[in-house]
Amino acid sequence: MEYYSRPIAVVGAVRKPLTFQATGNVTLLERCPAPRDSRLRPARRFLVSRAGGMVFHVPVRTLIDAADPAANLRLDGGEEIRVPEAAKIYVVGNVKRPGAFPMRDGAETSVLKLLALAEGLAPYSAKLAYIYRRDPDSASKKEMEIELDKIMKRKSPDVPLAADDILYIPDNTGRRATASAIEKVLLLGGSIGAAAVYGTAVRR
């Protein structure tokens, strides 16, 4: 009865949630999810909840990388180890690889860094881009216009991004239409030239 009354649960952003019994001297470092087991790497911290509502925030770097003994909590049973989902940032629109990218703990994310993760701009991008950021005073998102062309040419400073930001790169439809028209003219000109050469050869 005593053996099966000390459960510890591991839940959250892990590949396989589990519950085990606290037998002997169990520590957080021994039982915390390994980086390969995290579903949304890199996890920033573990949340260890104990009976009575007490919650400990344990940074992953402090526990694993720095091996700080103070962060290596002893688990007596009844705890829940939760791995929160990593904060993400989004890029959509005229980029080569749109999508969501996790933010690294302690590292600043900016427009240029996010574009590097998205493998750069696709052809015919607009000069202006937009950042959509959640308004802390409401449930809506506010729109911020940035001069993307000047940032890319290093004429304006890079713009930092926050968690849950959405970077939208519009398509320059005017440039795309002009390029398409030029391509058609070149193709048509090549066809006319080939036809003229063929007609001359036939007459000869």
N, CA and C atoms as a LAMMPS dump frame, in Angstrom:
ITEM: TIMESTEP
0
ITEM: NUMBER OF ATOMS
612
ITEM: BOX BOUNDS ff ff ff
-5.0000000000000000e+02 5.0000000000000000e+02
-5.0000000000000000e+02 5.0000000000000000e+02
-5.0000000000000000e+02 5.0000000000000000e+02
ITEM: ATOMS id mol type element x y z
1 1 1 N 0.841 -1.19 0
2 1 2 C 0 0 0
3 1 3 C 0.884 1.251 0
4 2 1 N 1.942 1.232 0.79
5 2 2 C 2.833 2.387 0.849
6 2 3 C 3.547 2.577 -0.498
7 3 1 N 3.914 1.495 -1.162
8 3 2 C 4.646 1.546 -2.426
9 3 3 C 3.802 2.202 -3.509
10 4 1 N 2.515 1.894 -3.555
11 4 2 C 1.649 2.399 -4.617
12 4 3 C 0.925 3.688 -4.23
13 5 1 N 1.394 4.391 -3.193
14 5 2 C 0.743 5.631 -2.78
15 5 3 C 1.646 6.841 -3.018
16 6 1 N 2.697 6.675 -3.794
17 6 2 C 3.627 7.772 -4.042
18 6 3 C 3.819 7.988 -5.552
19 7 1 N 2.738 8.25 -6.3
20 7 2 C 2.865 8.413 -7.755
21 7 3 C 3.445 9.779 -8.121
22 8 1 N 4.194 9.797 -9.213
23 8 2 C 4.725 11.03 -9.798
24 8 3 C 4.366 10.996 -11.284
25 9 1 N 3.73 12.06 -11.758
26 9 2 C 3.275 12.129 -13.151
27 9 3 C 4.169 13.066 -13.951
28 10 1 N 4.455 12.664 -15.195
29 10 2 C 5.195 13.501 -16.146
30 10 3 C 4.25 13.771 -17.313
31 11 1 N 3.886 15.033 -17.513
32 11 2 C 2.878 15.394 -18.51
33 11 3 C 3.348 16.612 -19.305
34 12 1 N 2.54 17.002 -20.271
35 12 2 C 2.836 18.198 -21.058
36 12 3 C 3.424 17.861 -22.408
37 13 1 N 4.396 18.657 -22.848
38 13 2 C 4.986 18.519 -24.181
39 13 3 C 6.05 17.43 -24.195
40 14 1 N 5.621 16.201 -23.926
41 14 2 C 6.489 15.032 -23.996
42 14 3 C 5.863 14.028 -24.952
43 15 1 N 6.698 13.166 -25.511
44 15 2 C 6.174 12.208 -26.486
45 15 3 C 5.245 11.194 -25.844
46 16 1 N 5.548 10.834 -24.608
47 16 2 C 4.742 9.817 -23.946
48 16 3 C 4.575 10.162 -22.473
49 17 1 N 3.428 10.74 -22.08
50 17 2 C 3.193 11.009 -20.658
51 17 3 C 3.238 9.714 -19.851
52 18 1 N 3.713 9.792 -18.619
53 18 2 C 3.819 8.58 -17.806
54 18 3 C 3.624 8.911 -16.34
55 19 1 N 3.364 7.861 -15.567
56 19 2 C 3.257 7.956 -14.115
57 19 3 C 4.084 6.829 -13.518
58 20 1 N 4.918 7.167 -12.537
59 20 2 C 5.751 6.159 -11.888
60 20 3 C 5.697 6.367 -10.381
61 21 1 N 6.19 5.402 -9.65
62 21 2 C 6.176 5.444 -8.194
63 21 3 C 7.526 5.933 -7.661
64 22 1 N 7.463 6.782 -6.65
65 22 2 C 8.677 7.294 -6.018
66 22 3 C 9.188 6.261 -5.033
67 23 1 N 10.174 5.506 -5.45
68 23 2 C 10.774 4.486 -4.584
69 23 3 C 12.211 4.882 -4.282
70 24 1 N 12.542 4.94 -3.016
71 24 2 C 13.891 5.324 -2.63
72 24 3 C 14.095 6.818 -2.765
73 25 1 N 15.347 7.216 -2.986
74 25 2 C 15.712 8.625 -3.118
75 25 3 C 15.613 9.032 -4.585
76 26 1 N 14.501 9.673 -4.967
77 26 2 C 14.256 10.056 -6.351
78 26 3 C 14.44 11.559 -6.49
79 27 1 N 15.18 11.969 -7.546
80 27 2 C 15.4 13.393 -7.797
81 27 3 C 14.83 13.778 -9.156
82 28 1 N 14.676 15.086 -9.34
83 28 2 C 14.125 15.592 -10.598
84 28 3 C 15.044 15.275 -11.772
85 29 1 N 16.351 15.384 -11.575
86 29 2 C 17.285 15.126 -12.662
87 29 3 C 17.215 13.678 -13.135
88 30 1 N 16.937 12.769 -12.216
89 30 2 C 16.829 11.362 -12.59
90 30 3 C 15.563 11.075 -13.384
91 31 1 N 14.511 11.83 -13.12
92 31 2 C 13.212 11.518 -13.702
93 31 3 C 12.702 12.551 -14.695
94 32 1 N 13.431 13.652 -14.882
95 32 2 C 12.939 14.663 -15.827
96 32 3 C 13.035 14.136 -17.246
97 33 1 N 12.146 14.555 -18.155
98 33 2 C 12.189 14.083 -19.537
99 33 3 C 13.488 14.496 -20.212
100 34 1 N 14.136 13.563 -20.875
101 34 2 C 15.353 13.865 -21.621
102 34 3 C 15.001 14.731 -22.824
103 35 1 N 15.964 15.533 -23.337
104 35 2 C 15.673 16.372 -24.508
105 35 3 C 15.102 15.59 -25.686
106 36 1 N 15.538 14.338 -25.864
107 36 2 C 15.017 13.561 -26.992
108 36 3 C 13.56 13.154 -26.788
109 37 1 N 13.077 13.21 -25.532
110 37 2 C 11.701 12.834 -25.247
111 37 3 C 10.742 14.016 -25.339
112 38 1 N 11.287 15.214 -25.474
113 38 2 C 10.434 16.392 -25.535
114 38 3 C 9.814 16.507 -26.92
115 39 1 N 8.513 16.72 -26.955
116 39 2 C 7.796 16.811 -28.23
117 39 3 C 8.014 18.171 -28.89
118 40 1 N 8.247 19.187 -28.103
119 40 2 C 8.456 20.523 -28.643
120 40 3 C 9.755 21.08 -28.082
121 41 1 N 10.883 20.671 -28.636
122 41 2 C 12.167 21.118 -28.151
123 41 3 C 12.445 22.524 -28.676
124 42 1 N 13.248 23.339 -27.96
125 42 2 C 13.785 23.014 -26.65
126 42 3 C 12.866 23.517 -25.542
127 43 1 N 12.586 22.711 -24.545
128 43 2 C 11.782 23.14 -23.408
129 43 3 C 12.587 24.12 -22.567
130 44 1 N 11.946 25.161 -22.085
131 44 2 C 12.651 26.172 -21.306
132 44 3 C 12.755 25.806 -19.831
133 45 1 N 11.722 25.161 -19.327
134 45 2 C 11.695 24.91 -17.889
135 45 3 C 10.769 23.744 -17.595
136 46 1 N 10.917 23.206 -16.413
137 46 2 C 9.978 22.219 -15.885
138 46 3 C 9.16 22.885 -14.787
139 47 1 N 7.886 22.536 -14.719
140 47 2 C 7.027 22.992 -13.631
141 47 3 C 6.743 21.801 -12.735
142 48 1 N 7.178 21.875 -11.509
143 48 2 C 6.996 20.779 -10.553
144 48 3 C 5.945 21.214 -9.543
145 49 1 N 4.784 20.557 -9.582
146 49 2 C 3.685 20.878 -8.675
147 49 3 C 3.65 19.87 -7.539
148 50 1 N 3.463 20.36 -6.326
149 50 2 C 3.373 19.508 -5.151
150 50 3 C 2.021 19.7 -4.467
151 51 1 N 1.69 18.759 -3.637
152 51 2 C 0.432 18.843 -2.896
153 51 3 C 0.396 20.143 -2.094
154 52 1 N -0.771 20.781 -2.099
155 52 2 C -0.91 22.053 -1.413
156 52 3 C -0.826 23.238 -2.337
157 53 1 N -0.58 22.963 -3.64
158 53 2 C -0.568 24.049 -4.614
159 53 3 C 0.783 24.689 -4.844
160 54 1 N 1.845 24.201 -4.217
161 54 2 C 3.168 24.786 -4.421
162 54 3 C 3.731 24.362 -5.782
163 55 1 N 4.231 25.322 -6.565
164 55 2 C 4.762 25.065 -7.899
165 55 3 C 6.188 25.61 -7.975
166 56 1 N 7.11 24.765 -8.428
167 56 2 C 8.505 25.161 -8.615
168 56 3 C 8.781 25.305 -10.115
169 57 1 N 9.391 26.428 -10.489
170 57 2 C 9.815 26.655 -11.871
171 57 3 C 11.306 26.349 -11.951
172 58 1 N 11.651 25.282 -12.656
173 58 2 C 13.036 24.836 -12.728
174 58 3 C 13.535 25.002 -14.163
175 59 1 N 14.428 25.969 -14.426
176 59 2 C 14.963 26.128 -15.784
177 59 3 C 15.761 24.899 -16.213
178 60 1 N 15.569 24.501 -17.457
179 60 2 C 16.266 23.325 -17.976
180 60 3 C 17.77 23.542 -17.968
181 61 1 N 18.213 24.719 -18.361
182 61 2 C 19.651 24.99 -18.389
183 61 3 C 20.263 24.899 -17.001
184 62 1 N 19.544 25.403 -16.005
185 62 2 C 20.071 25.351 -14.638
186 62 3 C 20.168 23.926 -14.142
187 63 1 N 19.176 23.114 -14.483
188 63 2 C 19.141 21.744 -13.993
189 63 3 C 20.104 20.837 -14.742
190 64 1 N 20.1 20.904 -16.074
191 64 2 C 20.866 19.95 -16.878
192 64 3 C 22.233 20.496 -17.271
193 65 1 N 22.265 21.69 -17.861
194 65 2 C 23.54 22.222 -18.348
195 65 3 C 24.448 22.67 -17.205
196 66 1 N 23.877 23.435 -16.274
197 66 2 C 24.695 23.927 -15.156
198 66 3 C 24.814 22.926 -14.014
199 67 1 N 23.937 21.914 -14.008
200 67 2 C 23.943 20.888 -12.947
201 67 3 C 23.917 21.52 -11.554
202 68 1 N 23.021 22.497 -11.391
203 68 2 C 22.891 23.182 -10.103
204 68 3 C 22.179 22.262 -9.113
205 69 1 N 22.83 21.888 -8
206 69 2 C 22.186 20.986 -7.03
207 69 3 C 20.895 21.554 -6.444
208 70 1 N 20.807 22.896 -6.349
209 70 2 C 19.609 23.51 -5.788
210 70 3 C 18.393 23.285 -6.68
211 71 1 N 18.607 23.106 -7.985
212 71 2 C 17.499 22.879 -8.905
213 71 3 C 17.087 21.42 -8.98
214 72 1 N 17.927 20.534 -8.477
215 72 2 C 17.645 19.101 -8.538
216 72 3 C 16.759 18.704 -7.351
217 73 1 N 15.466 18.964 -7.496
218 73 2 C 14.521 18.748 -6.401
219 73 3 C 14.397 17.269 -6.059
220 74 1 N 14.211 16.996 -4.779
221 74 2 C 13.9 15.633 -4.358
222 74 3 C 12.404 15.409 -4.506
223 75 1 N 12.049 14.259 -5.077
224 75 2 C 10.65 13.916 -5.31
225 75 3 C 10.214 12.855 -4.315
226 76 1 N 9.214 13.213 -3.529
227 76 2 C 8.737 12.307 -2.483
228 76 3 C 7.468 11.564 -2.873
229 77 1 N 6.869 11.918 -4.005
230 77 2 C 5.606 11.324 -4.41
231 77 3 C 4.483 12.342 -4.334
232 78 1 N 3.562 12.251 -5.265
233 78 2 C 2.464 13.204 -5.311
234 78 3 C 2.765 14.411 -6.185
235 79 1 N 3.968 14.474 -6.765
236 79 2 C 4.322 15.598 -7.629
237 79 3 C 3.845 15.363 -9.063
238 80 1 N 3.736 16.466 -9.769
239 80 2 C 3.482 16.427 -11.206
240 80 3 C 4.571 17.247 -11.891
241 81 1 N 5.297 16.62 -12.819
242 81 2 C 6.33 17.305 -13.597
243 81 3 C 5.722 17.654 -14.949
244 82 1 N 5.57 18.93 -15.183
245 82 2 C 4.948 19.374 -16.439
246 82 3 C 5.997 20.057 -17.31
247 83 1 N 6.013 19.666 -18.599
248 83 2 C 6.89 20.299 -19.59
249 83 3 C 6.026 21.226 -20.437
250 84 1 N 6.118 22.537 -20.248
251 84 2 C 5.287 23.449 -21.033
252 84 3 C 5.702 23.453 -22.493
253 85 1 N 4.768 23.81 -23.348
254 85 2 C 5.085 23.957 -24.767
255 85 3 C 6.021 25.144 -24.955
256 86 1 N 7.004 24.971 -25.834
257 86 2 C 7.945 26.044 -26.12
258 86 3 C 7.236 27.201 -26.811
259 87 1 N 7.655 28.434 -26.475
260 87 2 C 7.099 29.605 -27.138
261 87 3 C 7.458 29.565 -28.618
262 88 1 N 6.511 29.986 -29.455
263 88 2 C 6.718 29.923 -30.903
264 88 3 C 6.542 31.295 -31.54
265 89 1 N 7.09 31.396 -32.741
266 89 2 C 6.964 32.608 -33.533
267 89 3 C 6.66 32.18 -34.967
268 90 1 N 5.878 32.981 -35.689
269 90 2 C 5.331 32.527 -36.962
270 90 3 C 5.759 33.458 -38.098
271 91 1 N 5.96 32.874 -39.277
272 91 2 C 6.204 33.669 -40.475
273 91 3 C 5.343 33.091 -41.596
274 92 1 N 4.599 33.953 -42.279
275 92 2 C 3.696 33.539 -43.351
276 92 3 C 3.874 34.482 -44.529
277 93 1 N 3.358 34.059 -45.677
278 93 2 C 3.417 34.902 -46.847
279 93 3 C 4.511 34.486 -47.812
280 94 1 N 5.194 35.466 -48.374
281 94 2 C 6.12 35.241 -49.486
282 94 3 C 7.529 34.892 -48.994
283 95 1 N 7.635 33.747 -48.31
284 95 2 C 8.929 33.208 -47.891
285 95 3 C 9.033 31.772 -48.402
286 96 1 N 10.252 31.238 -48.406
287 96 2 C 10.451 29.907 -48.979
288 96 3 C 9.915 28.8 -48.073
289 97 1 N 9.971 29.019 -46.752
290 97 2 C 9.482 27.974 -45.834
291 97 3 C 8.673 28.617 -44.707
292 98 1 N 7.411 28.946 -44.975
293 98 2 C 6.583 29.53 -43.913
294 98 3 C 6.268 28.497 -42.836
295 99 1 N 5.954 28.987 -41.64
296 99 2 C 5.593 28.06 -40.574
297 99 3 C 5.854 28.651 -39.205
298 100 1 N 5.811 27.787 -38.201
299 100 2 C 6.035 28.173 -36.806
300 100 3 C 7.414 27.684 -36.378
301 101 1 N 8.139 28.529 -35.659
302 101 2 C 9.48 28.201 -35.217
303 101 3 C 9.581 28.445 -33.712
304 102 1 N 10.179 27.495 -32.959
305 102 2 C 10.318 27.686 -31.514
306 102 3 C 11.342 28.755 -31.189
307 103 1 N 11.081 29.504 -30.135
308 103 2 C 12.025 30.512 -29.673
309 103 3 C 12.999 29.872 -28.696
310 104 1 N 14.252 30.198 -28.835
311 104 2 C 15.266 29.651 -27.948
312 104 3 C 15.364 30.466 -26.677
313 105 1 N 15.544 29.773 -25.579
314 105 2 C 15.598 30.421 -24.279
315 105 3 C 16.79 31.363 -24.211
316 106 1 N 16.518 32.623 -23.871
317 106 2 C 17.585 33.596 -23.688
318 106 3 C 18.119 34.199 -24.97
319 107 1 N 17.652 33.757 -26.124
320 107 2 C 18.143 34.269 -27.407
321 107 3 C 17.109 35.212 -28.004
322 108 1 N 17.569 36.36 -28.462
323 108 2 C 16.661 37.324 -29.078
324 108 3 C 16.33 36.899 -30.505
325 109 1 N 15.078 36.987 -30.854
326 109 2 C 14.634 36.679 -32.217
327 109 3 C 14.273 37.974 -32.912
328 110 1 N 14.682 38.106 -34.157
329 110 2 C 14.425 39.32 -34.923
330 110 3 C 13.888 38.945 -36.296
331 111 1 N 13.54 39.966 -37.068
332 111 2 C 13.006 39.738 -38.411
333 111 3 C 14.019 39.005 -39.279
334 112 1 N 15.277 39.44 -39.266
335 112 2 C 16.299 38.808 -40.101
336 112 3 C 16.568 37.367 -39.662
337 113 1 N 16.578 37.117 -38.361
338 113 2 C 16.807 35.754 -37.876
339 113 3 C 15.651 34.833 -38.271
340 114 1 N 14.43 35.367 -38.185
341 114 2 C 13.268 34.554 -38.556
342 114 3 C 13.271 34.269 -40.058
343 115 1 N 13.674 35.24 -40.866
344 115 2 C 13.762 35.015 -42.304
345 115 3 C 14.835 33.978 -42.632
346 116 1 N 15.899 33.951 -41.854
347 116 2 C 16.929 32.927 -42.052
348 116 3 C 16.365 31.542 -41.757
349 117 1 N 15.553 31.423 -40.705
350 117 2 C 14.922 30.139 -40.388
351 117 3 C 13.943 29.734 -41.493
352 118 1 N 13.309 30.722 -42.103
353 118 2 C 12.353 30.448 -43.186
354 118 3 C 13.042 30.304 -44.529
355 119 1 N 14.378 30.235 -44.533
356 119 2 C 15.186 30.042 -45.749
357 119 3 C 15.091 31.198 -46.725
358 120 1 N 14.769 32.384 -46.228
359 120 2 C 14.816 33.582 -47.038
360 120 3 C 13.508 33.921 -47.727
361 121 1 N 13.527 35.06 -48.394
362 121 2 C 12.344 35.541 -49.105
363 121 3 C 12.161 34.797 -50.422
364 122 1 N 10.931 34.62 -50.806
365 122 2 C 10.616 34.12 -52.145
366 122 3 C 10.676 35.293 -53.122
367 123 1 N 10.761 35.02 -54.417
368 123 2 C 10.821 36.126 -55.392
369 123 3 C 9.594 37.036 -55.315
370 124 1 N 9.819 38.293 -55.671
371 124 2 C 8.762 39.306 -55.777
372 124 3 C 8.112 39.63 -54.436
373 125 1 N 8.928 39.771 -53.405
374 125 2 C 8.382 40.175 -52.107
375 125 3 C 8.152 41.678 -52.083
376 126 1 N 7.18 42.099 -51.31
377 126 2 C 6.87 43.52 -51.183
378 126 3 C 7.926 44.217 -50.327
379 127 1 N 7.973 45.53 -50.431
380 127 2 C 8.948 46.301 -49.667
381 127 3 C 8.522 46.474 -48.214
382 128 1 N 7.237 46.383 -47.976
383 128 2 C 6.708 46.539 -46.625
384 128 3 C 6.223 45.188 -46.107
385 129 1 N 6.441 44.924 -44.834
386 129 2 C 5.936 43.716 -44.179
387 129 3 C 5.18 44.138 -42.926
388 130 1 N 4.544 43.156 -42.285
389 130 2 C 3.687 43.477 -41.148
390 130 3 C 3.921 42.468 -40.025
391 131 1 N 3.946 42.986 -38.81
392 131 2 C 4.037 42.152 -37.61
393 131 3 C 2.7 42.244 -36.885
394 132 1 N 2.132 41.09 -36.577
395 132 2 C 0.886 41.04 -35.813
396 132 3 C 1.215 40.528 -34.416
397 133 1 N 0.927 41.357 -33.416
398 133 2 C 1.292 41.056 -32.028
399 133 3 C 0.064 41.171 -31.14
400 134 1 N -0.053 40.223 -30.229
401 134 2 C -1.208 40.221 -29.333
402 134 3 C -1.191 41.451 -28.432
403 135 1 N -2.326 42.122 -28.372
404 135 2 C -2.479 43.284 -27.505
405 135 3 C -2.726 42.8 -26.078
406 136 1 N -1.858 43.161 -25.115
407 136 2 C -2.055 42.666 -23.742
408 136 3 C -3.345 43.147 -23.093
409 137 1 N -3.911 44.227 -23.627
410 137 2 C -5.138 44.773 -23.046
411 137 3 C -6.408 44.227 -23.689
412 138 1 N -6.272 43.401 -24.716
413 138 2 C -7.441 42.837 -25.379
414 138 3 C -7.068 41.507 -26.01
415 139 1 N -8.056 40.824 -26.566
416 139 2 C -7.819 39.525 -27.203
417 139 3 C -7.389 39.667 -28.655
418 140 1 N -7.386 40.884 -29.173
419 140 2 C -7.053 41.102 -30.574
420 140 3 C -5.545 41.271 -30.759
421 141 1 N -5.126 41.307 -32.028
422 141 2 C -3.729 41.54 -32.361
423 141 3 C -3.587 42.899 -33.042
424 142 1 N -2.526 43.599 -32.719
425 142 2 C -2.268 44.885 -33.356
426 142 3 C -1.284 44.697 -34.505
427 143 1 N -1.44 45.527 -35.534
428 143 2 C -0.617 45.442 -36.74
429 143 3 C 0.466 46.509 -36.711
430 144 1 N 1.706 46.098 -36.995
431 144 2 C 2.824 47.026 -37.05
432 144 3 C 3.489 46.901 -38.418
433 145 1 N 3.616 48.004 -39.103
434 145 2 C 4.238 48.011 -40.43
435 145 3 C 5.742 48.198 -40.29
436 146 1 N 6.524 47.419 -41.042
437 146 2 C 7.977 47.551 -41.024
438 146 3 C 8.475 47.687 -42.464
439 147 1 N 9.578 48.42 -42.625
440 147 2 C 10.161 48.63 -43.949
441 147 3 C 11.137 47.494 -44.236
442 148 1 N 10.612 46.419 -44.765
443 148 2 C 11.402 45.211 -44.978
444 148 3 C 12.548 45.444 -45.955
445 149 1 N 12.287 46.177 -47.01
446 149 2 C 13.322 46.398 -48.022
447 149 3 C 14.526 47.12 -47.423
448 150 1 N 14.284 48.117 -46.575
449 150 2 C 15.382 48.849 -45.941
450 150 3 C 16.124 47.981 -44.933
451 151 1 N 15.406 47.105 -44.235
452 151 2 C 16.059 46.202 -43.29
453 151 3 C 16.978 45.237 -44.034
454 152 1 N 16.496 44.702 -45.158
455 152 2 C 17.299 43.77 -45.938
456 152 3 C 18.542 44.445 -46.516
457 153 1 N 18.438 45.753 -46.832
458 153 2 C 19.569 46.489 -47.392
459 153 3 C 20.41 47.159 -46.314
460 154 1 N 20.085 46.883 -45.048
461 154 2 C 20.817 47.402 -43.891
462 154 3 C 20.759 48.926 -43.814
463 155 1 N 19.661 49.489 -44.307
464 155 2 C 19.435 50.913 -44.196
465 155 3 C 18.564 51.25 -42.989
466 156 1 N 17.93 50.239 -42.413
467 156 2 C 17.132 50.392 -41.202
468 156 3 C 17.519 49.273 -40.236
469 157 1 N 17.426 49.533 -38.933
470 157 2 C 17.804 48.496 -37.957
471 157 3 C 16.848 47.303 -37.997
472 158 1 N 17.379 46.154 -37.634
473 158 2 C 16.564 44.946 -37.536
474 158 3 C 15.515 45.134 -36.436
475 159 1 N 14.394 44.462 -36.562
476 159 2 C 13.272 44.63 -35.624
477 159 3 C 13.152 43.379 -34.759
478 160 1 N 13.201 43.516 -33.429
479 160 2 C 13.045 42.345 -32.555
480 160 3 C 11.619 41.831 -32.562
481 161 1 N 11.477 40.53 -32.346
482 161 2 C 10.174 39.882 -32.318
483 161 3 C 9.946 39.243 -30.965
484 162 1 N 8.682 39.123 -30.587
485 162 2 C 8.297 38.532 -29.304
486 162 3 C 7.558 37.227 -29.536
487 163 1 N 7.371 36.48 -28.467
488 163 2 C 6.66 35.206 -28.553
489 163 3 C 5.256 35.415 -29.099
490 164 1 N 4.832 34.499 -29.983
491 164 2 C 3.512 34.5 -30.609
492 164 3 C 3.346 35.586 -31.666
493 165 1 N 4.423 36.296 -32.011
494 165 2 C 4.329 37.263 -33.11
495 165 3 C 4.108 36.533 -34.434
496 166 1 N 3.412 37.199 -35.349
497 166 2 C 3.23 36.695 -36.71
498 166 3 C 3.857 37.704 -37.664
499 167 1 N 4.849 37.265 -38.424
500 167 2 C 5.474 38.112 -39.44
501 167 3 C 4.866 37.765 -40.798
502 168 1 N 4.24 38.744 -41.422
503 168 2 C 3.581 38.532 -42.711
504 168 3 C 4.34 39.271 -43.807
505 169 1 N 4.801 38.515 -44.811
506 169 2 C 5.519 39.083 -45.958
507 169 3 C 4.579 39.077 -47.159
508 170 1 N 4.054 40.226 -47.583
509 170 2 C 3.137 40.238 -48.734
510 170 3 C 3.878 39.97 -50.038
511 171 1 N 3.103 39.647 -51.039
512 171 2 C 3.608 39.438 -52.392
513 171 3 C 3.443 40.732 -53.183
514 172 1 N 4.494 41.14 -53.893
515 172 2 C 4.418 42.328 -54.728
516 172 3 C 3.794 41.933 -56.065
517 173 1 N 2.49 42.035 -56.165
518 173 2 C 1.782 41.581 -57.369
519 173 3 C 2.162 42.394 -58.592
520 174 1 N 2.492 43.681 -58.384
521 174 2 C 2.878 44.508 -59.519
522 174 3 C 4.181 44.033 -60.141
523 175 1 N 5.181 43.751 -59.308
524 175 2 C 6.46 43.254 -59.825
525 175 3 C 6.285 41.895 -60.48
526 176 1 N 5.465 41.053 -59.857
527 176 2 C 5.251 39.707 -60.42
528 176 3 C 4.57 39.805 -61.794
529 177 1 N 3.574 40.692 -61.917
530 177 2 C 2.876 40.849 -63.19
531 177 3 C 3.817 41.398 -64.261
532 178 1 N 4.669 42.366 -63.879
533 178 2 C 5.623 42.926 -64.841
534 178 3 C 6.601 41.867 -65.326
535 179 1 N 7.13 41.069 -64.378
536 179 2 C 8.063 40.011 -64.75
537 179 3 C 7.402 38.979 -65.648
538 180 1 N 6.144 38.663 -65.337
539 180 2 C 5.415 37.702 -66.162
540 180 3 C 5.214 38.239 -67.575
541 181 1 N 4.903 39.53 -67.693
542 181 2 C 4.712 40.137 -69.012
543 181 3 C 6.01 40.13 -69.808
544 182 1 N 7.134 40.443 -69.131
545 182 2 C 8.435 40.434 -69.808
546 182 3 C 8.769 39.031 -70.305
547 183 1 N 8.501 38.032 -69.478
548 183 2 C 8.771 36.651 -69.883
549 183 3 C 7.955 36.271 -71.114
550 184 1 N 6.688 36.699 -71.136
551 184 2 C 5.841 36.391 -72.287
552 184 3 C 6.363 37.069 -73.552
553 185 1 N 6.817 38.326 -73.408
554 185 2 C 7.356 39.047 -74.561
555 185 3 C 8.603 38.353 -75.079
556 186 1 N 9.479 37.935 -74.145
557 186 2 C 10.701 37.25 -74.557
558 186 3 C 10.391 35.929 -75.253
559 187 1 N 9.434 35.199 -74.684
560 187 2 C 9.053 33.933 -75.311
561 187 3 C 8.432 34.162 -76.689
562 188 1 N 7.59 35.186 -76.785
563 188 2 C 6.954 35.493 -78.062
564 188 3 C 7.982 35.937 -79.086
565 189 1 N 8.933 36.775 -78.623
566 189 2 C 9.991 37.226 -79.518
567 189 3 C 10.834 36.074 -80.01
568 190 1 N 11.123 35.123 -79.131
569 190 2 C 11.895 33.958 -79.537
570 190 3 C 11.141 33.117 -80.536
571 191 1 N 9.828 32.987 -80.363
572 191 2 C 9.007 32.199 -81.289
573 191 3 C 8.948 32.86 -82.652
574 192 1 N 8.808 34.214 -82.647
575 192 2 C 8.762 34.95 -83.915
576 192 3 C 10.095 34.814 -84.65
577 193 1 N 11.203 34.929 -83.901
578 193 2 C 12.519 34.809 -84.506
579 193 3 C 12.735 33.435 -85.106
580 194 1 N 12.313 32.414 -84.386
581 194 2 C 12.464 31.046 -84.886
582 194 3 C 11.62 30.83 -86.129
583 195 1 N 10.405 31.402 -86.132
584 195 2 C 9.526 31.252 -87.292
585 195 3 C 10.11 31.953 -88.509
586 196 1 N 10.726 33.124 -88.272
587 196 2 C 11.323 33.865 -89.383
588 196 3 C 12.48 33.093 -89.984
589 197 1 N 13.311 32.521 -89.138
590 197 2 C 14.442 31.736 -89.616
591 197 3 C 13.961 30.527 -90.391
592 198 1 N 12.925 29.864 -89.849
593 198 2 C 12.374 28.673 -90.51
594 198 3 C 11.79 29.031 -91.879
595 199 1 N 11.075 30.21 -91.943
596 199 2 C 10.47 30.639 -93.199
597 199 3 C 11.519 30.973 -94.241
598 200 1 N 12.607 31.577 -93.817
599 200 2 C 13.694 31.904 -94.747
600 200 3 C 14.323 30.641 -95.302
601 201 1 N 14.51 29.67 -94.434
602 201 2 C 15.112 28.397 -94.867
603 201 3 C 14.201 27.688 -95.864
604 202 1 N 12.895 27.756 -95.653
605 202 2 C 11.96 27.089 -96.564
606 202 3 C 11.989 27.743 -97.924
607 203 1 N 12.007 29.114 -97.926
608 203 2 C 12.008 29.822 -99.202
609 203 3 C 13.256 29.502 -99.991
610 204 1 N 14.371 29.34 -99.277
611 204 2 C 15.602 29.006 -99.97
612 204 3 C 15.504 27.592 -100.541
